[in-house]
Amino acid sequence: MARQKKRFIAGATCPKCDSMDTLMLFIENDVEQVECVKCKHRFSEPKQQGTGSEREFDQVIGVFKPE
């Protein structure tokens, strides 16, 4: 079994125990999971959240128009 890479989320506060800097992020079964190392509260973000921008040209920095 491969070892999972776990990262702490700086400045984040646990929604259950209100402790700061205790949340770690890791991937389990291709789903991002967040767990508090203090109270063991665990949650994941729904797939539809964070899917990207709805604006049409969000990635465009500028448009070059030669004259």
CHARMM-style PDB file with segment names, atoms N, HN, CA, C and O in Angstrom:
ATOM      1  N   MET     1       0.846  -1.188   0.000  1.00  0.00      PROA
ATOM      2  CA  MET     1       0.000   0.000   0.000  1.00  0.00      PROA
ATOM      3  C   MET     1       0.887   1.245   0.000  1.00  0.00      PROA
ATOM      4  O   MET     1       1.834   1.341   0.781  1.00  0.00      PROA
ATOM      5  N   ALA     2       0.577   2.186  -0.871  1.00  0.00      PROA
ATOM      6  HN  ALA     2      -0.192   2.108  -1.506  1.00  0.00      PROA
ATOM      7  CA  ALA     2       1.366   3.409  -0.979  1.00  0.00      PROA
ATOM      8  C   ALA     2       1.064   4.347   0.185  1.00  0.00      PROA
ATOM      9  O   ALA     2      -0.063   4.421   0.673  1.00  0.00      PROA
ATOM     10  N   ARG     3       2.076   5.040   0.603  1.00  0.00      PROA
ATOM     11  HN  ARG     3       2.992   4.980   0.206  1.00  0.00      PROA
ATOM     12  CA  ARG     3       1.918   5.989   1.702  1.00  0.00      PROA
ATOM     13  C   ARG     3       1.271   7.264   1.184  1.00  0.00      PROA
ATOM     14  O   ARG     3       1.651   7.774   0.130  1.00  0.00      PROA
ATOM     15  N   GLN     4       0.295   7.778   1.924  1.00  0.00      PROA
ATOM     16  HN  GLN     4      -0.013   7.363   2.780  1.00  0.00      PROA
ATOM     17  CA  GLN     4      -0.427   8.971   1.506  1.00  0.00      PROA
ATOM     18  C   GLN     4       0.332  10.221   1.902  1.00  0.00      PROA
ATOM     19  O   GLN     4       0.948  10.272   2.967  1.00  0.00      PROA
ATOM     20  N   LYS     5       0.288  11.230   1.042  1.00  0.00      PROA
ATOM     21  HN  LYS     5      -0.212  11.189   0.177  1.00  0.00      PROA
ATOM     22  CA  LYS     5       0.893  12.508   1.332  1.00  0.00      PROA
ATOM     23  C   LYS     5      -0.150  13.376   2.036  1.00  0.00      PROA
ATOM     24  O   LYS     5      -1.220  13.632   1.484  1.00  0.00      PROA
ATOM     25  N   LYS     6       0.154  13.823   3.241  1.00  0.00      PROA
ATOM     26  HN  LYS     6       1.023  13.615   3.690  1.00  0.00      PROA
ATOM     27  CA  LYS     6      -0.774  14.653   4.012  1.00  0.00      PROA
ATOM     28  C   LYS     6      -0.161  16.035   4.179  1.00  0.00      PROA
ATOM     29  O   LYS     6       1.023  16.166   4.488  1.00  0.00      PROA
ATOM     30  N   ARG     7      -0.985  17.074   3.971  1.00  0.00      PROA
ATOM     31  HN  ARG     7      -1.947  16.967   3.720  1.00  0.00      PROA
ATOM     32  CA  ARG     7      -0.510  18.449   4.062  1.00  0.00      PROA
ATOM     33  C   ARG     7      -1.392  19.226   5.019  1.00  0.00      PROA
ATOM     34  O   ARG     7      -2.611  19.056   5.026  1.00  0.00      PROA
ATOM     35  N   PHE     8      -0.785  20.073   5.822  1.00  0.00      PROA
ATOM     36  HN  PHE     8       0.206  20.211   5.817  1.00  0.00      PROA
ATOM     37  CA  PHE     8      -1.560  20.937   6.712  1.00  0.00      PROA
ATOM     38  C   PHE     8      -2.024  22.171   5.961  1.00  0.00      PROA
ATOM     39  O   PHE     8      -1.342  22.651   5.055  1.00  0.00      PROA
ATOM     40  N   ILE     9      -3.194  22.686   6.343  1.00  0.00      PROA
ATOM     41  HN  ILE     9      -3.748  22.296   7.079  1.00  0.00      PROA
ATOM     42  CA  ILE     9      -3.773  23.871   5.719  1.00  0.00      PROA
ATOM     43  C   ILE     9      -3.509  25.045   6.653  1.00  0.00      PROA
ATOM     44  O   ILE     9      -4.149  25.169   7.696  1.00  0.00      PROA
ATOM     45  N   ALA    10      -2.571  25.900   6.281  1.00  0.00      PROA
ATOM     46  HN  ALA    10      -2.051  25.799   5.433  1.00  0.00      PROA
ATOM     47  CA  ALA    10      -2.160  27.019   7.130  1.00  0.00      PROA
ATOM     48  C   ALA    10      -3.295  28.024   7.305  1.00  0.00      PROA
ATOM     49  O   ALA    10      -3.931  28.434   6.333  1.00  0.00      PROA
ATOM     50  N   GLY    11      -3.538  28.410   8.537  1.00  0.00      PROA
ATOM     51  HN  GLY    11      -3.022  28.078   9.326  1.00  0.00      PROA
ATOM     52  CA  GLY    11      -4.531  29.438   8.840  1.00  0.00      PROA
ATOM     53  C   GLY    11      -5.962  28.948   8.870  1.00  0.00      PROA
ATOM     54  O   GLY    11      -6.872  29.735   9.129  1.00  0.00      PROA
ATOM     55  N   ALA    12      -6.188  27.668   8.611  1.00  0.00      PROA
ATOM     56  HN  ALA    12      -5.448  27.028   8.401  1.00  0.00      PROA
ATOM     57  CA  ALA    12      -7.551  27.131   8.590  1.00  0.00      PROA
ATOM     58  C   ALA    12      -8.010  26.793  10.009  1.00  0.00      PROA
ATOM     59  O   ALA    12      -7.211  26.402  10.860  1.00  0.00      PROA
ATOM     60  N   THR    13      -9.309  26.953  10.243  1.00  0.00      PROA
ATOM     61  HN  THR    13      -9.957  27.271   9.551  1.00  0.00      PROA
ATOM     62  CA  THR    13      -9.898  26.677  11.549  1.00  0.00      PROA
ATOM     63  C   THR    13     -10.868  25.513  11.429  1.00  0.00      PROA
ATOM     64  O   THR    13     -11.658  25.451  10.486  1.00  0.00      PROA
ATOM     65  N   CYS    14     -10.810  24.595  12.379  1.00  0.00      PROA
ATOM     66  HN  CYS    14     -10.168  24.646  13.144  1.00  0.00      PROA
ATOM     67  CA  CYS    14     -11.701  23.438  12.384  1.00  0.00      PROA
ATOM     68  C   CYS    14     -13.132  23.909  12.656  1.00  0.00      PROA
ATOM     69  O   CYS    14     -13.359  24.668  13.598  1.00  0.00      PROA
ATOM     70  N   PRO    15     -14.102  23.467  11.840  1.00  0.00      PROA
ATOM     71  CA  PRO    15     -15.491  23.890  12.056  1.00  0.00      PROA
ATOM     72  C   PRO    15     -16.120  23.281  13.304  1.00  0.00      PROA
ATOM     73  O   PRO    15     -17.145  23.776  13.772  1.00  0.00      PROA
ATOM     74  N   LYS    16     -15.537  22.229  13.851  1.00  0.00      PROA
ATOM     75  HN  LYS    16     -14.704  21.827  13.471  1.00  0.00      PROA
ATOM     76  CA  LYS    16     -16.120  21.583  15.022  1.00  0.00      PROA
ATOM     77  C   LYS    16     -15.522  22.104  16.334  1.00  0.00      PROA
ATOM     78  O   LYS    16     -16.263  22.496  17.235  1.00  0.00      PROA
ATOM     79  N   CYS    17     -14.178  22.111  16.451  1.00  0.00      PROA
ATOM     80  HN  CYS    17     -13.576  21.792  15.719  1.00  0.00      PROA
ATOM     81  CA  CYS    17     -13.548  22.496  17.723  1.00  0.00      PROA
ATOM     82  C   CYS    17     -12.938  23.895  17.699  1.00  0.00      PROA
ATOM     83  O   CYS    17     -12.412  24.344  18.717  1.00  0.00      PROA
ATOM     84  N   ASP    18     -12.994  24.594  16.569  1.00  0.00      PROA
ATOM     85  HN  ASP    18     -13.421  24.229  15.742  1.00  0.00      PROA
ATOM     86  CA  ASP    18     -12.475  25.963  16.398  1.00  0.00      PROA
ATOM     87  C   ASP    18     -10.977  26.089  16.637  1.00  0.00      PROA
ATOM     88  O   ASP    18     -10.501  27.188  16.922  1.00  0.00      PROA
ATOM     89  N   SER    19     -10.223  25.005  16.532  1.00  0.00      PROA
ATOM     90  HN  SER    19     -10.610  24.112  16.300  1.00  0.00      PROA
ATOM     91  CA  SER    19      -8.765  25.070  16.664  1.00  0.00      PROA
ATOM     92  C   SER    19      -8.157  25.514  15.344  1.00  0.00      PROA
ATOM     93  O   SER    19      -8.579  25.072  14.276  1.00  0.00      PROA
ATOM     94  N   MET    20      -7.159  26.396  15.424  1.00  0.00      PROA
ATOM     95  HN  MET    20      -6.816  26.756  16.292  1.00  0.00      PROA
ATOM     96  CA  MET    20      -6.506  26.888  14.218  1.00  0.00      PROA
ATOM     97  C   MET    20      -5.250  26.073  13.922  1.00  0.00      PROA
ATOM     98  O   MET    20      -4.566  25.612  14.837  1.00  0.00      PROA
ATOM     99  N   ASP    21      -4.957  25.902  12.640  1.00  0.00      PROA
ATOM    100  HN  ASP    21      -5.512  26.276  11.898  1.00  0.00      PROA
ATOM    101  CA  ASP    21      -3.779  25.184  12.146  1.00  0.00      PROA
ATOM    102  C   ASP    21      -3.749  23.717  12.566  1.00  0.00      PROA
ATOM    103  O   ASP    21      -2.676  23.180  12.845  1.00  0.00      PROA
ATOM    104  N   THR    22      -4.900  23.066  12.615  1.00  0.00      PROA
ATOM    105  HN  THR    22      -5.771  23.503  12.389  1.00  0.00      PROA
ATOM    106  CA  THR    22      -4.945  21.646  12.957  1.00  0.00      PROA
ATOM    107  C   THR    22      -5.552  20.806  11.839  1.00  0.00      PROA
ATOM    108  O   THR    22      -5.717  19.598  12.005  1.00  0.00      PROA
ATOM    109  N   LEU    23      -5.888  21.419  10.703  1.00  0.00      PROA
ATOM    110  HN  LEU    23      -5.754  22.401  10.568  1.00  0.00      PROA
ATOM    111  CA  LEU    23      -6.507  20.679   9.603  1.00  0.00      PROA
ATOM    112  C   LEU    23      -5.465  20.174   8.626  1.00  0.00      PROA
ATOM    113  O   LEU    23      -4.578  20.918   8.208  1.00  0.00      PROA
ATOM    114  N   MET    24      -5.577  18.895   8.262  1.00  0.00      PROA
ATOM    115  HN  MET    24      -6.298  18.290   8.601  1.00  0.00      PROA
ATOM    116  CA  MET    24      -4.694  18.325   7.246  1.00  0.00      PROA
ATOM    117  C   MET    24      -5.525  17.835   6.071  1.00  0.00      PROA
ATOM    118  O   MET    24      -6.654  17.372   6.236  1.00  0.00      PROA
ATOM    119  N   LEU    25      -4.951  17.944   4.898  1.00  0.00      PROA
ATOM    120  HN  LEU    25      -4.034  18.320   4.764  1.00  0.00      PROA
ATOM    121  CA  LEU    25      -5.609  17.577   3.649  1.00  0.00      PROA
ATOM    122  C   LEU    25      -4.907  16.357   3.072  1.00  0.00      PROA
ATOM    123  O   LEU    25      -3.678  16.306   3.031  1.00  0.00      PROA
ATOM    124  N   PHE    26      -5.683  15.375   2.627  1.00  0.00      PROA
ATOM    125  HN  PHE    26      -6.682  15.417   2.660  1.00  0.00      PROA
ATOM    126  CA  PHE    26      -5.125  14.200   1.977  1.00  0.00      PROA
ATOM    127  C   PHE    26      -6.160  13.640   1.013  1.00  0.00      PROA
ATOM    128  O   PHE    26      -7.336  13.999   1.073  1.00  0.00      PROA
ATOM    129  N   ILE    27      -5.715  12.762   0.128  1.00  0.00      PROA
ATOM    130  HN  ILE    27      -4.760  12.471   0.080  1.00  0.00      PROA
ATOM    131  CA  ILE    27      -6.601  12.159  -0.875  1.00  0.00      PROA
ATOM    132  C   ILE    27      -6.836  10.705  -0.503  1.00  0.00      PROA
ATOM    133  O   ILE    27      -5.897   9.950  -0.253  1.00  0.00      PROA
ATOM    134  N   GLU    28      -8.117  10.325  -0.471  1.00  0.00      PROA
ATOM    135  HN  GLU    28      -8.880  10.939  -0.674  1.00  0.00      PROA
ATOM    136  CA  GLU    28      -8.509   8.953  -0.164  1.00  0.00      PROA
ATOM    137  C   GLU    28      -9.567   8.521  -1.163  1.00  0.00      PROA
ATOM    138  O   GLU    28     -10.621   9.150  -1.260  1.00  0.00      PROA
ATOM    139  N   ASN    29      -9.300   7.457  -1.904  1.00  0.00      PROA
ATOM    140  HN  ASN    29      -8.444   6.947  -1.825  1.00  0.00      PROA
ATOM    141  CA  ASN    29     -10.223   6.968  -2.946  1.00  0.00      PROA
ATOM    142  C   ASN    29     -10.551   8.063  -3.960  1.00  0.00      PROA
ATOM    143  O   ASN    29     -11.703   8.218  -4.365  1.00  0.00      PROA
ATOM    144  N   ASP    30      -9.542   8.810  -4.360  1.00  0.00      PROA
ATOM    145  HN  ASP    30      -8.607   8.684  -4.031  1.00  0.00      PROA
ATOM    146  CA  ASP    30      -9.667   9.907  -5.337  1.00  0.00      PROA
ATOM    147  C   ASP    30     -10.579  11.034  -4.872  1.00  0.00      PROA
ATOM    148  O   ASP    30     -11.116  11.768  -5.702  1.00  0.00      PROA
ATOM    149  N   VAL    31     -10.764  11.188  -3.570  1.00  0.00      PROA
ATOM    150  HN  VAL    31     -10.327  10.592  -2.896  1.00  0.00      PROA
ATOM    151  CA  VAL    31     -11.569  12.273  -3.002  1.00  0.00      PROA
ATOM    152  C   VAL    31     -10.711  13.004  -1.976  1.00  0.00      PROA
ATOM    153  O   VAL    31     -10.092  12.377  -1.117  1.00  0.00      PROA
ATOM    154  N   GLU    32     -10.677  14.355  -2.071  1.00  0.00      PROA
ATOM    155  HN  GLU    32     -11.179  14.864  -2.769  1.00  0.00      PROA
ATOM    156  CA  GLU    32      -9.925  15.136  -1.094  1.00  0.00      PROA
ATOM    157  C   GLU    32     -10.642  15.109   0.248  1.00  0.00      PROA
ATOM    158  O   GLU    32     -11.826  15.437   0.334  1.00  0.00      PROA
ATOM    159  N   GLN    33      -9.930  14.722   1.284  1.00  0.00      PROA
ATOM    160  HN  GLN    33      -8.969  14.456   1.215  1.00  0.00      PROA
ATOM    161  CA  GLN    33     -10.466  14.648   2.634  1.00  0.00      PROA
ATOM    162  C   GLN    33      -9.727  15.655   3.512  1.00  0.00      PROA
ATOM    163  O   GLN    33      -8.540  15.914   3.312  1.00  0.00      PROA
ATOM    164  N   VAL    34     -10.437  16.216   4.481  1.00  0.00      PROA
ATOM    165  HN  VAL    34     -11.401  16.005   4.643  1.00  0.00      PROA
ATOM    166  CA  VAL    34      -9.836  17.122   5.457  1.00  0.00      PROA
ATOM    167  C   VAL    34     -10.130  16.552   6.833  1.00  0.00      PROA
ATOM    168  O   VAL    34     -11.263  16.170   7.127  1.00  0.00      PROA
ATOM    169  N   GLU    35      -9.094  16.496   7.687  1.00  0.00      PROA
ATOM    170  HN  GLU    35      -8.174  16.806   7.449  1.00  0.00      PROA
ATOM    171  CA  GLU    35      -9.271  15.955   9.027  1.00  0.00      PROA
ATOM    172  C   GLU    35      -8.554  16.838  10.042  1.00  0.00      PROA
ATOM    173  O   GLU    35      -7.439  17.302   9.800  1.00  0.00      PROA
ATOM    174  N   CYS    36      -9.202  17.064  11.175  1.00  0.00      PROA
ATOM    175  HN  CYS    36     -10.107  16.687  11.371  1.00  0.00      PROA
ATOM    176  CA  CYS    36      -8.608  17.821  12.268  1.00  0.00      PROA
ATOM    177  C   CYS    36      -7.791  16.844  13.114  1.00  0.00      PROA
ATOM    178  O   CYS    36      -8.301  15.806  13.538  1.00  0.00      PROA
ATOM    179  N   VAL    37      -6.525  17.179  13.358  1.00  0.00      PROA
ATOM    180  HN  VAL    37      -6.111  18.022  13.014  1.00  0.00      PROA
ATOM    181  CA  VAL    37      -5.680  16.282  14.148  1.00  0.00      PROA
ATOM    182  C   VAL    37      -5.978  16.391  15.641  1.00  0.00      PROA
ATOM    183  O   VAL    37      -5.541  15.544  16.420  1.00  0.00      PROA
ATOM    184  N   LYS    38      -6.712  17.414  16.045  1.00  0.00      PROA
ATOM    185  HN  LYS    38      -7.067  18.102  15.412  1.00  0.00      PROA
ATOM    186  CA  LYS    38      -7.038  17.581  17.463  1.00  0.00      PROA
ATOM    187  C   LYS    38      -8.303  16.822  17.858  1.00  0.00      PROA
ATOM    188  O   LYS    38      -8.279  16.034  18.803  1.00  0.00      PROA
ATOM    189  N   CYS    39      -9.414  17.054  17.141  1.00  0.00      PROA
ATOM    190  HN  CYS    39      -9.434  17.695  16.374  1.00  0.00      PROA
ATOM    191  CA  CYS    39     -10.692  16.426  17.520  1.00  0.00      PROA
ATOM    192  C   CYS    39     -11.101  15.290  16.590  1.00  0.00      PROA
ATOM    193  O   CYS    39     -12.121  14.642  16.827  1.00  0.00      PROA
ATOM    194  N   LYS    40     -10.321  15.034  15.528  1.00  0.00      PROA
ATOM    195  HN  LYS    40      -9.493  15.560  15.336  1.00  0.00      PROA
ATOM    196  CA  LYS    40     -10.572  13.957  14.552  1.00  0.00      PROA
ATOM    197  C   LYS    40     -11.813  14.180  13.688  1.00  0.00      PROA
ATOM    198  O   LYS    40     -12.287  13.247  13.040  1.00  0.00      PROA
ATOM    199  N   HSD    41     -12.349  15.416  13.671  1.00  0.00      PROA
ATOM    200  HN  HSD    41     -11.964  16.174  14.198  1.00  0.00      PROA
ATOM    201  CA  HSD    41     -13.472  15.732  12.790  1.00  0.00      PROA
ATOM    202  C   HSD    41     -12.985  15.597  11.353  1.00  0.00      PROA
ATOM    203  O   HSD    41     -11.895  16.062  11.017  1.00  0.00      PROA
ATOM    204  N   ARG    42     -13.791  14.961  10.505  1.00  0.00      PROA
ATOM    205  HN  ARG    42     -14.676  14.584  10.777  1.00  0.00      PROA
ATOM    206  CA  ARG    42     -13.388  14.683   9.133  1.00  0.00      PROA
ATOM    207  C   ARG    42     -14.496  15.080   8.170  1.00  0.00      PROA
ATOM    208  O   ARG    42     -15.674  14.831   8.426  1.00  0.00      PROA
ATOM    209  N   PHE    43     -14.111  15.696   7.067  1.00  0.00      PROA
ATOM    210  HN  PHE    43     -13.154  15.899   6.859  1.00  0.00      PROA
ATOM    211  CA  PHE    43     -15.091  16.077   6.054  1.00  0.00      PROA
ATOM    212  C   PHE    43     -14.411  16.151   4.697  1.00  0.00      PROA
ATOM    213  O   PHE    43     -13.184  16.162   4.594  1.00  0.00      PROA
ATOM    214  N   SER    44     -15.240  16.203   3.656  1.00  0.00      PROA
ATOM    215  HN  SER    44     -16.237  16.194   3.740  1.00  0.00      PROA
ATOM    216  CA  SER    44     -14.733  16.355   2.298  1.00  0.00      PROA
ATOM    217  C   SER    44     -15.585  17.382   1.586  1.00  0.00      PROA
ATOM    218  O   SER    44     -16.731  17.631   1.958  1.00  0.00      PROA
ATOM    219  N   GLU    45     -15.011  17.968   0.565  1.00  0.00      PROA
ATOM    220  HN  GLU    45     -14.080  17.765   0.262  1.00  0.00      PROA
ATOM    221  CA  GLU    45     -15.729  18.963  -0.223  1.00  0.00      PROA
ATOM    222  C   GLU    45     -16.480  18.270  -1.349  1.00  0.00      PROA
ATOM    223  O   GLU    45     -15.954  17.338  -1.958  1.00  0.00      PROA
ATOM    224  N   PRO    46     -17.704  18.708  -1.638  1.00  0.00      PROA
ATOM    225  CA  PRO    46     -18.455  18.107  -2.750  1.00  0.00      PROA
ATOM    226  C   PRO    46     -17.765  18.366  -4.087  1.00  0.00      PROA
ATOM    227  O   PRO    46     -17.075  19.371  -4.256  1.00  0.00      PROA
ATOM    228  N   LYS    47     -17.958  17.454  -5.027  1.00  0.00      PROA
ATOM    229  HN  LYS    47     -18.519  16.637  -4.889  1.00  0.00      PROA
ATOM    230  CA  LYS    47     -17.319  17.565  -6.332  1.00  0.00      PROA
ATOM    231  C   LYS    47     -17.715  18.832  -7.079  1.00  0.00      PROA
ATOM    232  O   LYS    47     -16.873  19.433  -7.746  1.00  0.00      PROA
ATOM    233  N   GLN    48     -18.983  19.257  -6.985  1.00  0.00      PROA
ATOM    234  HN  GLN    48     -19.667  18.769  -6.444  1.00  0.00      PROA
ATOM    235  CA  GLN    48     -19.419  20.415  -7.761  1.00  0.00      PROA
ATOM    236  C   GLN    48     -18.818  21.718  -7.257  1.00  0.00      PROA
ATOM    237  O   GLN    48     -18.810  22.705  -7.992  1.00  0.00      PROA
ATOM    238  N   GLN    49     -18.320  21.753  -6.039  1.00  0.00      PROA
ATOM    239  HN  GLN    49     -18.327  20.951  -5.442  1.00  0.00      PROA
ATOM    240  CA  GLN    49     -17.709  22.966  -5.512  1.00  0.00      PROA
ATOM    241  C   GLN    49     -16.271  23.052  -6.014  1.00  0.00      PROA
ATOM    242  O   GLN    49     -15.550  22.055  -6.028  1.00  0.00      PROA
ATOM    243  N   GLY    50     -15.865  24.236  -6.419  1.00  0.00      PROA
ATOM    244  HN  GLY    50     -16.451  25.047  -6.408  1.00  0.00      PROA
ATOM    245  CA  GLY    50     -14.501  24.432  -6.867  1.00  0.00      PROA
ATOM    246  C   GLY    50     -14.218  23.883  -8.243  1.00  0.00      PROA
ATOM    247  O   GLY    50     -13.075  23.532  -8.539  1.00  0.00      PROA
ATOM    248  N   THR    51     -15.229  23.796  -9.099  1.00  0.00      PROA
ATOM    249  HN  THR    51     -16.157  24.081  -8.859  1.00  0.00      PROA
ATOM    250  CA  THR    51     -15.005  23.246 -10.431  1.00  0.00      PROA
ATOM    251  C   THR    51     -14.413  24.261 -11.385  1.00  0.00      PROA
ATOM    252  O   THR    51     -14.017  23.899 -12.493  1.00  0.00      PROA
ATOM    253  N   GLY    52     -14.341  25.515 -10.988  1.00  0.00      PROA
ATOM    254  HN  GLY    52     -14.663  25.809 -10.088  1.00  0.00      PROA
ATOM    255  CA  GLY    52     -13.734  26.521 -11.849  1.00  0.00      PROA
ATOM    256  C   GLY    52     -14.641  27.719 -12.033  1.00  0.00      PROA
ATOM    257  O   GLY    52     -15.722  27.811 -11.451  1.00  0.00      PROA
ATOM    258  N   SER    53     -14.180  28.606 -12.839  1.00  0.00      PROA
ATOM    259  HN  SER    53     -13.302  28.531 -13.312  1.00  0.00      PROA
ATOM    260  CA  SER    53     -14.900  29.844 -13.060  1.00  0.00      PROA
ATOM    261  C   SER    53     -15.991  29.668 -14.106  1.00  0.00      PROA
ATOM    262  O   SER    53     -15.876  28.841 -15.010  1.00  0.00      PROA
ATOM    263  N   GLU    54     -17.031  30.442 -13.974  1.00  0.00      PROA
ATOM    264  HN  GLU    54     -17.125  31.114 -13.239  1.00  0.00      PROA
ATOM    265  CA  GLU    54     -18.101  30.408 -14.964  1.00  0.00      PROA
ATOM    266  C   GLU    54     -17.943  31.517 -15.995  1.00  0.00      PROA
ATOM    267  O   GLU    54     -18.718  31.603 -16.947  1.00  0.00      PROA
ATOM    268  N   ARG    55     -16.931  32.371 -15.802  1.00  0.00      PROA
ATOM    269  HN  ARG    55     -16.302  32.301 -15.028  1.00  0.00      PROA
ATOM    270  CA  ARG    55     -16.705  33.427 -16.777  1.00  0.00      PROA
ATOM    271  C   ARG    55     -16.072  32.831 -18.030  1.00  0.00      PROA
ATOM    272  O   ARG    55     -15.279  31.892 -17.951  1.00  0.00      PROA
ATOM    273  N   GLU    56     -16.433  33.389 -19.191  1.00  0.00      PROA
ATOM    274  HN  GLU    56     -17.077  34.151 -19.255  1.00  0.00      PROA
ATOM    275  CA  GLU    56     -16.002  32.818 -20.459  1.00  0.00      PROA
ATOM    276  C   GLU    56     -14.499  32.952 -20.688  1.00  0.00      PROA
ATOM    277  O   GLU    56     -13.870  31.997 -21.145  1.00  0.00      PROA
ATOM    278  N   PHE    57     -13.905  34.103 -20.386  1.00  0.00      PROA
ATOM    279  HN  PHE    57     -14.415  34.878 -20.015  1.00  0.00      PROA
ATOM    280  CA  PHE    57     -12.498  34.348 -20.683  1.00  0.00      PROA
ATOM    281  C   PHE    57     -11.678  34.517 -19.401  1.00  0.00      PROA
ATOM    282  O   PHE    57     -10.845  35.419 -19.318  1.00  0.00      PROA
ATOM    283  N   ASP    58     -11.899  33.678 -18.425  1.00  0.00      PROA
ATOM    284  HN  ASP    58     -12.576  32.945 -18.493  1.00  0.00      PROA
ATOM    285  CA  ASP    58     -11.224  33.796 -17.132  1.00  0.00      PROA
ATOM    286  C   ASP    58      -9.712  33.607 -17.263  1.00  0.00      PROA
ATOM    287  O   ASP    58      -8.960  34.274 -16.552  1.00  0.00      PROA
ATOM    288  N   GLN    59      -9.246  32.735 -18.135  1.00  0.00      PROA
ATOM    289  HN  GLN    59      -9.857  32.193 -18.712  1.00  0.00      PROA
ATOM    290  CA  GLN    59      -7.831  32.439 -18.269  1.00  0.00      PROA
ATOM    291  C   GLN    59      -7.107  33.371 -19.240  1.00  0.00      PROA
ATOM    292  O   GLN    59      -5.885  33.290 -19.357  1.00  0.00      PROA
ATOM    293  N   VAL    60      -7.818  34.244 -19.934  1.00  0.00      PROA
ATOM    294  HN  VAL    60      -8.812  34.310 -19.839  1.00  0.00      PROA
ATOM    295  CA  VAL    60      -7.216  35.132 -20.922  1.00  0.00      PROA
ATOM    296  C   VAL    60      -6.662  36.368 -20.224  1.00  0.00      PROA
ATOM    297  O   VAL    60      -7.392  37.077 -19.531  1.00  0.00      PROA
ATOM    298  N   ILE    61      -5.361  36.621 -20.411  1.00  0.00      PROA
ATOM    299  HN  ILE    61      -4.768  36.045 -20.974  1.00  0.00      PROA
ATOM    300  CA  ILE    61      -4.728  37.796 -19.821  1.00  0.00      PROA
ATOM    301  C   ILE    61      -4.995  39.026 -20.692  1.00  0.00      PROA
ATOM    302  O   ILE    61      -5.308  40.100 -20.177  1.00  0.00      PROA
ATOM    303  N   GLY    62      -4.873  38.873 -21.964  1.00  0.00      PROA
ATOM    304  HN  GLY    62      -4.619  38.001 -22.383  1.00  0.00      PROA
ATOM    305  CA  GLY    62      -5.107  39.980 -22.896  1.00  0.00      PROA
ATOM    306  C   GLY    62      -5.289  39.438 -24.298  1.00  0.00      PROA
ATOM    307  O   GLY    62      -4.959  38.284 -24.575  1.00  0.00      PROA
ATOM    308  N   VAL    63      -5.805  40.256 -25.167  1.00  0.00      PROA
ATOM    309  HN  VAL    63      -6.073  41.193 -24.942  1.00  0.00      PROA
ATOM    310  CA  VAL    63      -6.024  39.849 -26.547  1.00  0.00      PROA
ATOM    311  C   VAL    63      -5.192  40.780 -27.433  1.00  0.00      PROA
ATOM    312  O   VAL    63      -5.338  42.002 -27.382  1.00  0.00      PROA
ATOM    313  N   PHE    64      -4.321  40.181 -28.242  1.00  0.00      PROA
ATOM    314  HN  PHE    64      -4.203  39.189 -28.284  1.00  0.00      PROA
ATOM    315  CA  PHE    64      -3.461  40.944 -29.139  1.00  0.00      PROA
ATOM    316  C   PHE    64      -4.207  41.202 -30.441  1.00  0.00      PROA
ATOM    317  O   PHE    64      -4.652  40.269 -31.110  1.00  0.00      PROA
ATOM    318  N   LYS    65      -4.339  42.478 -30.791  1.00  0.00      PROA
ATOM    319  HN  LYS    65      -3.977  43.236 -30.248  1.00  0.00      PROA
ATOM    320  CA  LYS    65      -5.025  42.854 -32.028  1.00  0.00      PROA
ATOM    321  C   LYS    65      -4.045  43.629 -32.903  1.00  0.00      PROA
ATOM    322  O   LYS    65      -3.852  44.828 -32.700  1.00  0.00      PROA
ATOM    323  N   PRO    66      -3.425  42.958 -33.874  1.00  0.00      PROA
ATOM    324  CA  PRO    66      -2.476  43.684 -34.751  1.00  0.00      PROA
ATOM    325  C   PRO    66      -3.228  44.668 -35.651  1.00  0.00      PROA
ATOM    326  O   PRO    66      -4.349  44.411 -36.091  1.00  0.00      PROA
ATOM    327  N   GLU    67      -2.579  45.787 -35.905  1.00  0.00      PROA
ATOM    328  HN  GLU    67      -1.668  45.996 -35.547  1.00  0.00      PROA
ATOM    329  CA  GLU    67      -3.243  46.819 -36.737  1.00  0.00      PROA
ATOM    330  C   GLU    67      -2.734  46.810 -38.132  1.00  0.00      PROA
ATOM    331  OT1 GLU    67      -3.180  47.606 -38.958  1.00  0.00      PROA
TER     332      GLU     67
END
